[in-house]
Amino acid sequence: MAAMATSASGYGGTRNWTFLTNHGHVLLAIARNPTARLRDVADEVGVTERAAQAIVADLEAGGYLVRTRVGRRNEYTLNPTGRFRHPAEADREVGALLALFTEEPAPDAS
């Protein structure tokens, strides 16, 4: 997992923060690997497996993904037409975020 950004808190300490929530990180981890075990998703995001389970349940209830049992594993199908939940971004689909973070980077033109 990459290091988090830190900033002075104004109270003599520093705070760790990221631009995306754990829900966003879990959604992106699943987008990158739709058959990933939740244990692996949790490790990638830096949360407990129980927290990853709760986040997946939230995302499923919100219509952002569908969980399908395949043998002993789960497979996830994402809904890229789901809208962001915050009013400032509610006119945008999460598919744009998924595309931004899951597309392969263009090769260098050197």
Biopython code that builds the backbone (N, CA, C, O; Angstrom):
import numpy as np
from Bio.PDB.StructureBuilder import StructureBuilder

atoms = [
    (1, "MET", "N", (0.848, -1.171, 0.000)),
    (1, "MET", "CA", (0.000, 0.000, 0.000)),
    (1, "MET", "C", (0.891, 1.230, 0.000)),
    (1, "MET", "O", (1.908, 1.264, 0.693)),
    (2, "ALA", "N", (0.519, 2.230, -0.766)),
    (2, "ALA", "CA", (1.293, 3.476, -0.857)),
    (2, "ALA", "C", (1.129, 4.300, 0.414)),
    (2, "ALA", "O", (0.137, 4.175, 1.132)),
    (3, "ALA", "N", (2.111, 5.136, 0.672)),
    (3, "ALA", "CA", (2.045, 6.004, 1.850)),
    (3, "ALA", "C", (0.963, 7.059, 1.677)),
    (3, "ALA", "O", (0.701, 7.525, 0.568)),
    (4, "MET", "N", (0.341, 7.426, 2.787)),
    (4, "MET", "CA", (-0.691, 8.458, 2.758)),
    (4, "MET", "C", (-0.065, 9.833, 2.887)),
    (4, "MET", "O", (1.019, 9.992, 3.449)),
    (5, "ALA", "N", (-0.760, 10.813, 2.361)),
    (5, "ALA", "CA", (-0.323, 12.200, 2.513)),
    (5, "ALA", "C", (-0.526, 12.623, 3.960)),
    (5, "ALA", "O", (-1.462, 12.172, 4.621)),
    (6, "THR", "N", (0.330, 13.467, 4.438)),
    (6, "THR", "CA", (0.169, 13.983, 5.796)),
    (6, "THR", "C", (0.109, 15.497, 5.742)),
    (6, "THR", "O", (0.653, 16.123, 4.832)),
    (7, "SER", "N", (-0.549, 16.069, 6.713)),
    (7, "SER", "CA", (-0.609, 17.526, 6.805)),
    (7, "SER", "C", (-0.627, 17.908, 8.275)),
    (7, "SER", "O", (-1.051, 17.132, 9.131)),
    (8, "ALA", "N", (-0.161, 19.109, 8.549)),
    (8, "ALA", "CA", (-0.196, 19.607, 9.924)),
    (8, "ALA", "C", (-1.643, 19.790, 10.334)),
    (8, "ALA", "O", (-2.448, 20.310, 9.562)),
    (9, "SER", "N", (-1.978, 19.368, 11.538)),
    (9, "SER", "CA", (-3.363, 19.446, 11.981)),
    (9, "SER", "C", (-3.703, 20.779, 12.635)),
    (9, "SER", "O", (-4.875, 21.075, 12.870)),
    (10, "GLY", "N", (-2.692, 21.580, 12.929)),
    (10, "GLY", "CA", (-2.954, 22.821, 13.627)),
    (10, "GLY", "C", (-2.985, 22.635, 15.137)),
    (10, "GLY", "O", (-3.096, 23.602, 15.891)),
    (11, "TYR", "N", (-2.885, 21.383, 15.569)),
    (11, "TYR", "CA", (-2.915, 21.072, 16.991)),
    (11, "TYR", "C", (-1.617, 20.415, 17.429)),
    (11, "TYR", "O", (-1.594, 19.678, 18.415)),
    (12, "GLY", "N", (-0.529, 20.678, 16.698)),
    (12, "GLY", "CA", (0.764, 20.148, 17.080)),
    (12, "GLY", "C", (1.070, 18.768, 16.525)),
    (12, "GLY", "O", (2.127, 18.216, 16.831)),
    (13, "GLY", "N", (0.189, 18.192, 15.723)),
    (13, "GLY", "CA", (0.423, 16.858, 15.170)),
    (13, "GLY", "C", (0.189, 16.832, 13.684)),
    (13, "GLY", "O", (-0.035, 17.868, 13.058)),
    (14, "THR", "N", (0.241, 15.653, 13.125)),
    (14, "THR", "CA", (-0.056, 15.491, 11.706)),
    (14, "THR", "C", (-1.214, 14.518, 11.552)),
    (14, "THR", "O", (-1.452, 13.675, 12.417)),
    (15, "ARG", "N", (-1.931, 14.644, 10.441)),
    (15, "ARG", "CA", (-3.050, 13.754, 10.140)),
    (15, "ARG", "C", (-2.794, 13.083, 8.818)),
    (15, "ARG", "O", (-2.296, 13.710, 7.882)),
    (16, "ASN", "N", (-3.132, 11.805, 8.732)),
    (16, "ASN", "CA", (-3.069, 11.084, 7.459)),
    (16, "ASN", "C", (-4.411, 11.262, 6.760)),
    (16, "ASN", "O", (-5.464, 11.235, 7.395)),
    (17, "TRP", "N", (-4.357, 11.445, 5.440)),
    (17, "TRP", "CA", (-5.592, 11.587, 4.690)),
    (17, "TRP", "C", (-5.347, 11.178, 3.247)),
    (17, "TRP", "O", (-4.208, 11.163, 2.779)),
    (18, "THR", "N", (-6.424, 10.846, 2.547)),
    (18, "THR", "CA", (-6.363, 10.537, 1.115)),
    (18, "THR", "C", (-7.548, 11.225, 0.445)),
    (18, "THR", "O", (-8.492, 11.652, 1.110)),
    (19, "PHE", "N", (-7.485, 11.324, -0.871)),
    (19, "PHE", "CA", (-8.584, 11.946, -1.604)),
    (19, "PHE", "C", (-9.788, 11.022, -1.745)),
    (19, "PHE", "O", (-10.915, 11.502, -1.863)),
    (20, "LEU", "N", (-9.578, 9.719, -1.735)),
    (20, "LEU", "CA", (-10.671, 8.770, -1.893)),
    (20, "LEU", "C", (-10.987, 8.109, -0.566)),
    (20, "LEU", "O", (-10.098, 7.893, 0.258)),
    (21, "THR", "N", (-12.251, 7.789, -0.364)),
    (21, "THR", "CA", (-12.677, 7.073, 0.835)),
    (21, "THR", "C", (-12.340, 5.594, 0.701)),
    (21, "THR", "O", (-11.951, 5.135, -0.374)),
    (22, "ASN", "N", (-12.487, 4.861, 1.777)),
    (22, "ASN", "CA", (-12.289, 3.414, 1.712)),
    (22, "ASN", "C", (-13.304, 2.768, 0.775)),
    (22, "ASN", "O", (-12.995, 1.766, 0.129)),
    (23, "HIS", "N", (-14.512, 3.329, 0.691)),
    (23, "HIS", "CA", (-15.497, 2.802, -0.251)),
    (23, "HIS", "C", (-14.977, 2.934, -1.686)),
    (23, "HIS", "O", (-15.107, 2.008, -2.486)),
    (24, "GLY", "N", (-14.395, 4.077, -1.999)),
    (24, "GLY", "CA", (-13.831, 4.277, -3.330)),
    (24, "GLY", "C", (-12.683, 3.328, -3.597)),
    (24, "GLY", "O", (-12.573, 2.776, -4.692)),
    (25, "HIS", "N", (-11.824, 3.132, -2.607)),
    (25, "HIS", "CA", (-10.684, 2.227, -2.777)),
    (25, "HIS", "C", (-11.141, 0.780, -2.972)),
    (25, "HIS", "O", (-10.573, 0.061, -3.795)),
    (26, "VAL", "N", (-12.147, 0.351, -2.235)),
    (26, "VAL", "CA", (-12.667, -1.011, -2.395)),
    (26, "VAL", "C", (-13.288, -1.169, -3.781)),
    (26, "VAL", "O", (-13.057, -2.177, -4.449)),
    (27, "LEU", "N", (-14.069, -0.188, -4.217)),
    (27, "LEU", "CA", (-14.676, -0.254, -5.548)),
    (27, "LEU", "C", (-13.605, -0.367, -6.626)),
    (27, "LEU", "O", (-13.753, -1.149, -7.566)),
    (28, "LEU", "N", (-12.534, 0.401, -6.502)),
    (28, "LEU", "CA", (-11.452, 0.349, -7.485)),
    (28, "LEU", "C", (-10.702, -0.976, -7.427)),
    (28, "LEU", "O", (-10.330, -1.516, -8.469)),
    (29, "ALA", "N", (-10.474, -1.505, -6.240)),
    (29, "ALA", "CA", (-9.785, -2.797, -6.118)),
    (29, "ALA", "C", (-10.604, -3.893, -6.791)),
    (29, "ALA", "O", (-10.048, -4.762, -7.463)),
    (30, "ILE", "N", (-11.911, -3.855, -6.614)),
    (30, "ILE", "CA", (-12.776, -4.853, -7.242)),
    (30, "ILE", "C", (-12.836, -4.631, -8.754)),
    (30, "ILE", "O", (-12.895, -5.596, -9.516)),
    (31, "ALA", "N", (-12.820, -3.386, -9.189)),
    (31, "ALA", "CA", (-12.814, -3.107, -10.632)),
    (31, "ALA", "C", (-11.567, -3.693, -11.283)),
    (31, "ALA", "O", (-11.626, -4.198, -12.404)),
    (32, "ARG", "N", (-10.445, -3.626, -10.585)),
    (32, "ARG", "CA", (-9.188, -4.155, -11.117)),
    (32, "ARG", "C", (-9.165, -5.682, -11.117)),
    (32, "ARG", "O", (-8.520, -6.300, -11.963)),
    (33, "ASN", "N", (-9.877, -6.288, -10.158)),
    (33, "ASN", "CA", (-9.887, -7.749, -10.045)),
    (33, "ASN", "C", (-11.251, -8.200, -9.526)),
    (33, "ASN", "O", (-11.433, -8.342, -8.317)),
    (34, "PRO", "N", (-12.218, -8.429, -10.433)),
    (34, "PRO", "CA", (-13.588, -8.765, -10.027)),
    (34, "PRO", "C", (-13.736, -10.110, -9.323)),
    (34, "PRO", "O", (-14.801, -10.397, -8.777)),
    (35, "THR", "N", (-12.703, -10.933, -9.321)),
    (35, "THR", "CA", (-12.788, -12.218, -8.632)),
    (35, "THR", "C", (-11.890, -12.260, -7.392)),
    (35, "THR", "O", (-11.627, -13.333, -6.850)),
    (36, "ALA", "N", (-11.427, -11.107, -6.951)),
    (36, "ALA", "CA", (-10.538, -11.038, -5.793)),
    (36, "ALA", "C", (-11.250, -11.504, -4.530)),
    (36, "ALA", "O", (-12.450, -11.286, -4.361)),
    (37, "ARG", "N", (-10.500, -12.144, -3.652)),
    (37, "ARG", "CA", (-11.024, -12.499, -2.336)),
    (37, "ARG", "C", (-11.085, -11.218, -1.502)),
    (37, "ARG", "O", (-10.243, -10.333, -1.656)),
    (38, "LEU", "N", (-12.072, -11.123, -0.629)),
    (38, "LEU", "CA", (-12.191, -9.926, 0.208)),
    (38, "LEU", "C", (-10.966, -9.743, 1.097)),
    (38, "LEU", "O", (-10.614, -8.615, 1.441)),
    (39, "ARG", "N", (-10.322, -10.826, 1.466)),
    (39, "ARG", "CA", (-9.092, -10.734, 2.248)),
    (39, "ARG", "C", (-8.033, -9.957, 1.467)),
    (39, "ARG", "O", (-7.315, -9.133, 2.033)),
    (40, "ASP", "N", (-7.944, -10.223, 0.168)),
    (40, "ASP", "CA", (-6.967, -9.527, -0.676)),
    (40, "ASP", "C", (-7.366, -8.068, -0.904)),
    (40, "ASP", "O", (-6.511, -7.183, -0.916)),
    (41, "VAL", "N", (-8.646, -7.826, -1.081)),
    (41, "VAL", "CA", (-9.141, -6.453, -1.238)),
    (41, "VAL", "C", (-8.831, -5.660, 0.038)),
    (41, "VAL", "O", (-8.361, -4.525, -0.029)),
    (42, "ALA", "N", (-9.097, -6.264, 1.187)),
    (42, "ALA", "CA", (-8.836, -5.595, 2.462)),
    (42, "ALA", "C", (-7.354, -5.261, 2.607)),
    (42, "ALA", "O", (-7.006, -4.161, 3.037)),
    (43, "ASP", "N", (-6.486, -6.195, 2.253)),
    (43, "ASP", "CA", (-5.039, -5.950, 2.329)),
    (43, "ASP", "C", (-4.629, -4.810, 1.409)),
    (43, "ASP", "O", (-3.831, -3.956, 1.794)),
    (44, "GLU", "N", (-5.172, -4.792, 0.196)),
    (44, "GLU", "CA", (-4.829, -3.742, -0.768)),
    (44, "GLU", "C", (-5.266, -2.363, -0.276)),
    (44, "GLU", "O", (-4.541, -1.380, -0.432)),
    (45, "VAL", "N", (-6.449, -2.300, 0.315)),
    (45, "VAL", "CA", (-7.013, -1.028, 0.753)),
    (45, "VAL", "C", (-6.432, -0.593, 2.099)),
    (45, "VAL", "O", (-6.337, 0.601, 2.384)),
    (46, "GLY", "N", (-6.047, -1.565, 2.919)),
    (46, "GLY", "CA", (-5.518, -1.235, 4.233)),
    (46, "GLY", "C", (-6.583, -1.186, 5.307)),
    (46, "GLY", "O", (-6.496, -0.400, 6.250)),
    (47, "VAL", "N", (-7.597, -2.040, 5.156)),
    (47, "VAL", "CA", (-8.662, -2.146, 6.140)),
    (47, "VAL", "C", (-8.765, -3.601, 6.577)),
    (47, "VAL", "O", (-8.133, -4.475, 5.984)),
    (48, "THR", "N", (-9.556, -3.864, 7.609)),
    (48, "THR", "CA", (-9.770, -5.243, 8.032)),
    (48, "THR", "C", (-10.691, -5.944, 7.041)),
    (48, "THR", "O", (-11.404, -5.298, 6.273)),
    (49, "GLU", "N", (-10.666, -7.271, 7.070)),
    (49, "GLU", "CA", (-11.551, -8.032, 6.195)),
    (49, "GLU", "C", (-13.012, -7.751, 6.540)),
    (49, "GLU", "O", (-13.866, -7.691, 5.655)),
    (50, "ARG", "N", (-13.289, -7.582, 7.809)),
    (50, "ARG", "CA", (-14.656, -7.262, 8.242)),
    (50, "ARG", "C", (-15.110, -5.914, 7.685)),
    (50, "ARG", "O", (-16.255, -5.770, 7.256)),
    (51, "ALA", "N", (-14.209, -4.924, 7.692)),
    (51, "ALA", "CA", (-14.541, -3.609, 7.134)),
    (51, "ALA", "C", (-14.778, -3.726, 5.630)),
    (51, "ALA", "O", (-15.698, -3.102, 5.100)),
    (52, "ALA", "N", (-13.962, -4.514, 4.943)),
    (52, "ALA", "CA", (-14.145, -4.716, 3.497)),
    (52, "ALA", "C", (-15.502, -5.363, 3.226)),
    (52, "ALA", "O", (-16.187, -4.991, 2.273)),
    (53, "GLN", "N", (-15.893, -6.328, 4.057)),
    (53, "GLN", "CA", (-17.209, -6.965, 3.896)),
    (53, "GLN", "C", (-18.334, -5.948, 4.052)),
    (53, "GLN", "O", (-19.295, -5.953, 3.282)),
    (54, "ALA", "N", (-18.210, -5.076, 5.053)),
    (54, "ALA", "CA", (-19.242, -4.060, 5.290)),
    (54, "ALA", "C", (-19.302, -3.073, 4.128)),
    (54, "ALA", "O", (-20.386, -2.659, 3.717)),
    (55, "ILE", "N", (-18.146, -2.701, 3.604)),
    (55, "ILE", "CA", (-18.105, -1.766, 2.473)),
    (55, "ILE", "C", (-18.722, -2.401, 1.236)),
    (55, "ILE", "O", (-19.489, -1.750, 0.527)),
    (56, "VAL", "N", (-18.400, -3.657, 0.968)),
    (56, "VAL", "CA", (-18.996, -4.352, -0.183)),
    (56, "VAL", "C", (-20.508, -4.436, -0.013)),
    (56, "VAL", "O", (-21.247, -4.267, -0.984)),
    (57, "ALA", "N", (-20.976, -4.691, 1.195)),
    (57, "ALA", "CA", (-22.425, -4.724, 1.442)),
    (57, "ALA", "C", (-23.046, -3.354, 1.162)),
    (57, "ALA", "O", (-24.122, -3.273, 0.569)),
    (58, "ASP", "N", (-22.377, -2.279, 1.585)),
    (58, "ASP", "CA", (-22.861, -0.922, 1.292)),
    (58, "ASP", "C", (-22.926, -0.685, -0.217)),
    (58, "ASP", "O", (-23.924, -0.180, -0.731)),
    (59, "LEU", "N", (-21.855, -1.052, -0.919)),
    (59, "LEU", "CA", (-21.798, -0.831, -2.366)),
    (59, "LEU", "C", (-22.855, -1.654, -3.089)),
    (59, "LEU", "O", (-23.446, -1.199, -4.068)),
    (60, "GLU", "N", (-23.088, -2.863, -2.600)),
    (60, "GLU", "CA", (-24.126, -3.711, -3.205)),
    (60, "GLU", "C", (-25.511, -3.127, -2.944)),
    (60, "GLU", "O", (-26.342, -3.068, -3.851)),
    (61, "ALA", "N", (-25.762, -2.697, -1.718)),
    (61, "ALA", "CA", (-27.059, -2.104, -1.378)),
    (61, "ALA", "C", (-27.298, -0.812, -2.158)),
    (61, "ALA", "O", (-28.438, -0.491, -2.496)),
    (62, "GLY", "N", (-26.232, -0.078, -2.441)),
    (62, "GLY", "CA", (-26.339, 1.166, -3.190)),
    (62, "GLY", "C", (-26.440, 0.975, -4.694)),
    (62, "GLY", "O", (-26.609, 1.943, -5.435)),
    (63, "GLY", "N", (-26.336, -0.273, -5.152)),
    (63, "GLY", "CA", (-26.465, -0.559, -6.584)),
    (63, "GLY", "C", (-25.183, -0.347, -7.374)),
    (63, "GLY", "O", (-25.222, -0.278, -8.602)),
    (64, "TYR", "N", (-24.048, -0.243, -6.691)),
    (64, "TYR", "CA", (-22.778, -0.015, -7.385)),
    (64, "TYR", "C", (-22.124, -1.309, -7.844)),
    (64, "TYR", "O", (-21.267, -1.290, -8.727)),
    (65, "LEU", "N", (-22.520, -2.431, -7.255)),
    (65, "LEU", "CA", (-21.996, -3.723, -7.692)),
    (65, "LEU", "C", (-22.990, -4.816, -7.377)),
    (65, "LEU", "O", (-23.882, -4.656, -6.544)),
    (66, "VAL", "N", (-22.816, -5.936, -8.066)),
    (66, "VAL", "CA", (-23.619, -7.135, -7.832)),
    (66, "VAL", "C", (-22.647, -8.261, -7.523)),
    (66, "VAL", "O", (-21.659, -8.460, -8.229)),
    (67, "ARG", "N", (-22.940, -8.991, -6.461)),
    (67, "ARG", "CA", (-22.104, -10.109, -6.038)),
    (67, "ARG", "C", (-22.759, -11.394, -6.520)),
    (67, "ARG", "O", (-23.940, -11.629, -6.264)),
    (68, "THR", "N", (-21.983, -12.232, -7.223)),
    (68, "THR", "CA", (-22.482, -13.504, -7.726)),
    (68, "THR", "C", (-21.584, -14.609, -7.186)),
    (68, "THR", "O", (-20.359, -14.526, -7.271)),
    (69, "ARG", "N", (-22.199, -15.629, -6.639)),
    (69, "ARG", "CA", (-21.440, -16.770, -6.121)),
    (69, "ARG", "C", (-21.053, -17.667, -7.294)),
    (69, "ARG", "O", (-21.914, -18.095, -8.062)),
    (70, "VAL", "N", (-19.756, -17.951, -7.430)),
    (70, "VAL", "CA", (-19.244, -18.843, -8.469)),
    (70, "VAL", "C", (-18.410, -19.899, -7.751)),
    (70, "VAL", "O", (-17.261, -19.656, -7.381)),
    (71, "GLY", "N", (-19.004, -21.072, -7.559)),
    (71, "GLY", "CA", (-18.317, -22.108, -6.782)),
    (71, "GLY", "C", (-18.168, -21.648, -5.342)),
    (71, "GLY", "O", (-19.149, -21.317, -4.675)),
    (72, "ARG", "N", (-16.922, -21.632, -4.872)),
    (72, "ARG", "CA", (-16.652, -21.209, -3.493)),
    (72, "ARG", "C", (-16.260, -19.739, -3.408)),
    (72, "ARG", "O", (-15.979, -19.237, -2.320)),
    (73, "ARG", "N", (-16.240, -19.055, -4.523)),
    (73, "ARG", "CA", (-15.789, -17.657, -4.553)),
    (73, "ARG", "C", (-16.926, -16.742, -4.980)),
    (73, "ARG", "O", (-17.966, -17.192, -5.460)),
    (74, "ASN", "N", (-16.703, -15.451, -4.795)),
    (74, "ASN", "CA", (-17.620, -14.427, -5.288)),
    (74, "ASN", "C", (-17.008, -13.770, -6.511)),
    (74, "ASN", "O", (-15.790, -13.624, -6.614)),
    (75, "GLU", "N", (-17.855, -13.386, -7.415)),
    (75, "GLU", "CA", (-17.443, -12.581, -8.562)),
    (75, "GLU", "C", (-18.310, -11.332, -8.536)),
    (75, "GLU", "O", (-19.509, -11.399, -8.263)),
    (76, "TYR", "N", (-17.692, -10.198, -8.823)),
    (76, "TYR", "CA", (-18.388, -8.922, -8.725)),
    (76, "TYR", "C", (-18.555, -8.305, -10.101)),
    (76, "TYR", "O", (-17.634, -8.317, -10.918)),
    (77, "THR", "N", (-19.740, -7.766, -10.348)),
    (77, "THR", "CA", (-20.029, -7.017, -11.559)),
    (77, "THR", "C", (-20.336, -5.593, -11.131)),
    (77, "THR", "O", (-21.220, -5.358, -10.307)),
    (78, "LEU", "N", (-19.607, -4.653, -11.690)),
    (78, "LEU", "CA", (-19.781, -3.249, -11.308)),
    (78, "LEU", "C", (-20.825, -2.570, -12.180)),
    (78, "LEU", "O", (-21.038, -2.952, -13.331)),
    (79, "ASN", "N", (-21.468, -1.563, -11.619)),
    (79, "ASN", "CA", (-22.444, -0.756, -12.338)),
    (79, "ASN", "C", (-21.829, 0.623, -12.587)),
    (79, "ASN", "O", (-21.891, 1.491, -11.717)),
    (80, "PRO", "N", (-21.239, 0.831, -13.760)),
    (80, "PRO", "CA", (-20.574, 2.105, -14.024)),
    (80, "PRO", "C", (-21.525, 3.282, -14.174)),
    (80, "PRO", "O", (-21.080, 4.429, -14.211)),
    (81, "THR", "N", (-22.835, 3.020, -14.263)),
    (81, "THR", "CA", (-23.796, 4.117, -14.408)),
    (81, "THR", "C", (-24.300, 4.638, -13.066)),
    (81, "THR", "O", (-25.096, 5.576, -13.020)),
    (82, "GLY", "N", (-23.834, 4.029, -11.972)),
    (82, "GLY", "CA", (-24.209, 4.526, -10.654)),
    (82, "GLY", "C", (-23.690, 5.942, -10.466)),
    (82, "GLY", "O", (-22.609, 6.280, -10.947)),
    (83, "ARG", "N", (-24.446, 6.756, -9.781)),
    (83, "ARG", "CA", (-24.083, 8.162, -9.568)),
    (83, "ARG", "C", (-23.329, 8.335, -8.258)),
    (83, "ARG", "O", (-23.534, 7.574, -7.312)),
    (84, "PHE", "N", (-22.460, 9.330, -8.204)),
    (84, "PHE", "CA", (-21.795, 9.673, -6.955)),
    (84, "PHE", "C", (-22.853, 10.096, -5.947)),
    (84, "PHE", "O", (-23.900, 10.625, -6.319)),
    (85, "ARG", "N", (-22.579, 9.865, -4.691)),
    (85, "ARG", "CA", (-23.569, 10.133, -3.645)),
    (85, "ARG", "C", (-23.547, 11.565, -3.135)),
    (85, "ARG", "O", (-24.572, 12.062, -2.669)),
    (86, "HIS", "N", (-22.429, 12.227, -3.209)),
    (86, "HIS", "CA", (-22.343, 13.600, -2.703)),
    (86, "HIS", "C", (-23.052, 14.543, -3.673)),
    (86, "HIS", "O", (-22.879, 14.407, -4.885)),
    (87, "PRO", "N", (-23.841, 15.491, -3.179)),
    (87, "PRO", "CA", (-24.574, 16.398, -4.064)),
    (87, "PRO", "C", (-23.683, 17.164, -5.053)),
    (87, "PRO", "O", (-24.127, 17.497, -6.152)),
    (88, "ALA", "N", (-22.440, 17.442, -4.673)),
    (88, "ALA", "CA", (-21.549, 18.191, -5.565)),
    (88, "ALA", "C", (-21.161, 17.392, -6.801)),
    (88, "ALA", "O", (-20.796, 17.975, -7.822)),
    (89, "GLU", "N", (-21.236, 16.046, -6.725)),
    (89, "GLU", "CA", (-20.868, 15.203, -7.858)),
    (89, "GLU", "C", (-22.014, 14.308, -8.317)),
    (89, "GLU", "O", (-21.797, 13.409, -9.130)),
    (90, "ALA", "N", (-23.214, 14.529, -7.823)),
    (90, "ALA", "CA", (-24.335, 13.633, -8.104)),
    (90, "ALA", "C", (-24.700, 13.560, -9.584)),
    (90, "ALA", "O", (-25.403, 12.640, -10.003)),
    (91, "ASP", "N", (-24.236, 14.508, -10.369)),
    (91, "ASP", "CA", (-24.521, 14.476, -11.805)),
    (91, "ASP", "C", (-23.504, 13.633, -12.575)),
    (91, "ASP", "O", (-23.601, 13.520, -13.797)),
    (92, "ARG", "N", (-22.543, 13.047, -11.888)),
    (92, "ARG", "CA", (-21.490, 12.250, -12.519)),
    (92, "ARG", "C", (-21.676, 10.769, -12.216)),
    (92, "ARG", "O", (-22.162, 10.394, -11.150)),
    (93, "GLU", "N", (-21.276, 9.929, -13.181)),
    (93, "GLU", "CA", (-21.327, 8.480, -13.004)),
    (93, "GLU", "C", (-19.990, 7.978, -12.470)),
    (93, "GLU", "O", (-18.938, 8.527, -12.800)),
    (94, "VAL", "N", (-20.034, 6.927, -11.640)),
    (94, "VAL", "CA", (-18.798, 6.378, -11.080)),
    (94, "VAL", "C", (-17.944, 5.710, -12.152)),
    (94, "VAL", "O", (-16.760, 5.455, -11.928)),
    (95, "GLY", "N", (-18.523, 5.427, -13.300)),
    (95, "GLY", "CA", (-17.758, 4.830, -14.393)),
    (95, "GLY", "C", (-16.579, 5.696, -14.813)),
    (95, "GLY", "O", (-15.548, 5.173, -15.238)),
    (96, "ALA", "N", (-16.718, 7.008, -14.701)),
    (96, "ALA", "CA", (-15.608, 7.906, -15.046)),
    (96, "ALA", "C", (-14.447, 7.715, -14.077)),
    (96, "ALA", "O", (-13.287, 7.727, -14.489)),
    (97, "LEU", "N", (-14.747, 7.541, -12.808)),
    (97, "LEU", "CA", (-13.710, 7.290, -11.809)),
    (97, "LEU", "C", (-13.056, 5.935, -12.067)),
    (97, "LEU", "O", (-11.833, 5.810, -12.018)),
    (98, "LEU", "N", (-13.871, 4.932, -12.341)),
    (98, "LEU", "CA", (-13.338, 3.600, -12.619)),
    (98, "LEU", "C", (-12.419, 3.628, -13.831)),
    (98, "LEU", "O", (-11.350, 3.018, -13.818)),
    (99, "ALA", "N", (-12.830, 4.331, -14.872)),
    (99, "ALA", "CA", (-11.997, 4.419, -16.075)),
    (99, "ALA", "C", (-10.682, 5.132, -15.787)),
    (99, "ALA", "O", (-9.629, 4.738, -16.288)),
    (100, "LEU", "N", (-10.752, 6.171, -14.986)),
    (100, "LEU", "CA", (-9.550, 6.941, -14.660)),
    (100, "LEU", "C", (-8.503, 6.084, -13.957)),
    (100, "LEU", "O", (-7.311, 6.208, -14.235)),
    (101, "PHE", "N", (-8.941, 5.217, -13.050)),
    (101, "PHE", "CA", (-8.004, 4.451, -12.241)),
    (101, "PHE", "C", (-7.781, 3.016, -12.695)),
    (101, "PHE", "O", (-6.934, 2.325, -12.127)),
    (102, "THR", "N", (-8.506, 2.552, -13.690)),
    (102, "THR", "CA", (-8.326, 1.164, -14.118)),
    (102, "THR", "C", (-7.793, 1.038, -15.539)),
    (102, "THR", "O", (-7.368, -0.047, -15.936)),
    (103, "GLU", "N", (-7.806, 2.104, -16.303)),
    (103, "GLU", "CA", (-7.252, 2.029, -17.651)),
    (103, "GLU", "C", (-5.745, 1.919, -17.591)),
    (103, "GLU", "O", (-5.100, 2.476, -16.702)),
    (104, "GLU", "N", (-5.191, 1.192, -18.547)),
    (104, "GLU", "CA", (-3.740, 1.069, -18.632)),
    (104, "GLU", "C", (-3.157, 2.402, -19.051)),
    (104, "GLU", "O", (-3.679, 3.039, -19.966)),
    (105, "PRO", "N", (-2.087, 2.842, -18.403)),
    (105, "PRO", "CA", (-1.475, 4.109, -18.810)),
    (105, "PRO", "C", (-0.893, 3.998, -20.220)),
    (105, "PRO", "O", (-0.418, 2.939, -20.631)),
    (106, "ALA", "N", (-0.942, 5.113, -20.948)),
    (106, "ALA", "CA", (-0.378, 5.142, -22.304)),
    (106, "ALA", "C", (1.131, 4.970, -22.228)),
    (106, "ALA", "O", (1.771, 5.499, -21.319)),
    (107, "PRO", "N", (1.709, 4.230, -23.180)),
    (107, "PRO", "CA", (3.166, 4.058, -23.158)),
    (107, "PRO", "C", (3.870, 5.388, -23.414)),
    (107, "PRO", "O", (3.343, 6.254, -24.112)),
    (108, "ASP", "N", (5.054, 5.541, -22.849)),
    (108, "ASP", "CA", (5.848, 6.748, -23.073)),
    (108, "ASP", "C", (6.192, 6.874, -24.549)),
    (108, "ASP", "O", (6.469, 5.884, -25.226)),
    (109, "ALA", "N", (6.169, 8.118, -25.037)),
    (109, "ALA", "CA", (6.464, 8.371, -26.452)),
    (109, "ALA", "C", (7.941, 8.683, -26.653)),
    (109, "ALA", "O", (8.297, 9.473, -27.528)),
    (110, "SER", "N", (8.804, 8.065, -25.844)),
    (110, "SER", "CA", (10.233, 8.365, -25.974)),
    (110, "SER", "C", (10.930, 7.545, -27.006)),
    (110, "SER", "O", (12.133, 7.703, -27.211)),
]
sb = StructureBuilder()
sb.init_structure("model")
sb.init_model(0)
sb.init_chain("A")
sb.init_seg("    ")
for serial, (resi, resn, name, xyz) in enumerate(atoms, 1):
    if name == "N":
        sb.init_residue(resn, " ", resi, " ")
    sb.init_atom(name, np.array(xyz, "f"), 0.0, 1.0, " ", f" {name:<3s}", serial, name[0])
structure = sb.get_structure()
